[in-house]
Amino acid sequence: MSPVEAARERVRQAGTAVRRVALLPLLVRGLVFLVVLAGLLLAYPVELFQARSLLALTVVAVLPAVAPRRIWPTFAALVTVGGWVFASAGYDRPIALWRLLVVATLLYLGHTLCALLAVLPYDGAVDPDVVLRWLIRAGAVVLASAVAGVLLTRAGQLGPDDGFQLATVVGLLVAVGLSGLLGWLLRRR
């Protein structure tokens, strides 16, 4: 098969795949795009929004919606976190609790929707209840995390400052330990 014939065959296969796309997986892809884009726009400082930067952020938001099984969801999350750090450190934007909760919520929703999208067949008939139950579980996680985050933030404002630095280091060590444990359990399977 010549390279021209191979290219024609690939174009024909891509056209067939596009015609077979089902509505629900397409809607989930659109939701992934919107959630990731909203997180990016909220994380970055407004002073940086120009045509080029908005185009770059849009491309970053499109990538996980198009290829959720690849590295792009992680890349989009890292770009979002980088924008948050850049806005906080480089532009001296104060850290507001509402903005932190919304960016964290959008990061989690982007991640979990990409996980759902990775297992949804693009051309399959999917029951809408599957997506609804997935979103309800994600909403429960977001709500529980937000409540715990607000309570821990308020608790962190009580008492002397010295003890809470130790609590922060212990919490970081627990998080690293749990990550190591999860990695070990994953390799063990």
N, C-alpha and C positions, 0 to 999 in steps of 0.2 A: 504494500500500500504506500503510495507516494505521500509526501508531506502535505500536499494540497488536499488529497482525498481524506487524510487523517483530520485535517483542520475542518473540512466540510462535515465529516462525521461528528466531530465534537460540537460544532454549531448546531447540527440537527438534534443531537442528544440534549443540548442545553435548551433548545426551543421546545422539545417534548417535555422536559422537566418543568419549564415555566408554565406550560399549558395545564399541567397536572397539579399545580399548587392548590391546596385546599384553603378555604377561607379562615378557619380558626388558627392554624399555624401561622398564616400570614398576619393575622391580628396580633398574635403573641409577638411576632417579630417587630411589628410596629410599636407595641407596648415596650419592648426592650429598648428600641431606639429612643422613644420618648423619655423613659425613665433615666437612661444613661445620659441623654442630653440635658435633662433637667438637673441631674446631679452635677454635671460639668459646669453648667451655667451658674449654679448656686455656689460652687466651690471657688471659682475663679473671680478675681476682682473685676469690677465693672470697667475700670480704667483700661483694661486690656482688650475690651471688645471692639474689634475693628473687623473689616471684611475678611482679612486673611485668617485671623485667629478664630473667628466664628466658623469659617469654612473648615479649619483644622479640627475644631471641636466637633463639628458635624460629622466629619469623616471618622473621628474616633468613636462617635456614638453609632455610626452605621456598621462598623466592623463587627461588634459582638452580635448584632442582629442578623448579619449575613452569615457569620461563621461562629456559632456559639460553642462548637466542640474544640475549637483551637485556642490559641493563646490570647485572643482578642478580648474576652471578658476580663481577664486578669490585667491586660494592658490598659483597658479603659478604667478599671478601678484604680490602678496606680497613677494614671494621669489625673484622675479626680482627686486623689489624696495629695498628689503633688501640687495641684492647684490650690487646695485648702492650705497646705503648709506655706506655699508661696504667698498667698493672700494674707496669712496671719503673720509671717515673718518679714516678707518683703514690703508689704504695703501697710503694715501695722493695723490691719483690720482687727478690731476686738473680737474675741471668741464669744459669740452669743450662743446660749444654750439652744434656742430654737433652730438656729442655722445648723448647729452641730447635729442635732437630732434628725433634721430633715435630710442632710447630706448622708448621714449614716443609714437612714431608712432607704434612701434612694440607692445607695451602694448595695445594701442587702437585697432589695427588690430586683435590681439589675442582675445580681448574682443568681438569685433563685429562679428568676425568669429565664436566664440563659440555661440553667440546669434543666428546666422544664422543656425548653425549646430543643435542647440537645437530644432529648428522647422522643419528641414528637415527630412522627413522619411528616414530611412536607406535603405529601400527597394523600395522606390517610384521612379517613372519616373519624374525627375525634369527638367524643362526647363532651359537650360544653361543661358538664358537671366536673370533669377531670380538672379543667382549668380553674373552675370556680372553687373547688375544694383546695387546690394548690394555693390560690390567692387567699383563701380564708386562713389556712395554716400560716402563710407568710404574714398576714395581718396580725395573727395572734403572737407570733414571734416579735414582730415590730412593736406591738403594744407592750408586751412584757419587757422588752429591752428598754423602751422609752421610760416606762415607770421605774424600772430598776436604775436606769441612768440618772433620772431626776432625783430619786431618793439618795443615791450614792453621792451625787453632787451636793445636795443639801447636807448630808452627813459629813462631807469633807470640809464644810465651812464651819463646823463645830469644833471646839477644843483647840489645843495648841498646834502649831504648825509642824513641830519636830516629829511627832508621832505619825503624821500622815505622809511624810516623806518615806518613812520606813514601810508604811502600808503600801505605798506606790511601788516600791522596789519588790516587796513580797508578792504583790499582785502581778508584776511583770514576770517574776520567776515562776509563778504558778502558770501563767499563760504560756511561757516557753516550755515548761515541763509538760503541760497538756498537749501542746503541739508536737513535741517529741514522742509522747505516748501514742498519739493518733497516727503519726508517721510509722512508728514501730508496728502498731496493730495492722496498718495497711500493708506493710511489707510482709507481715507474717501470713497473710491470707495467701 
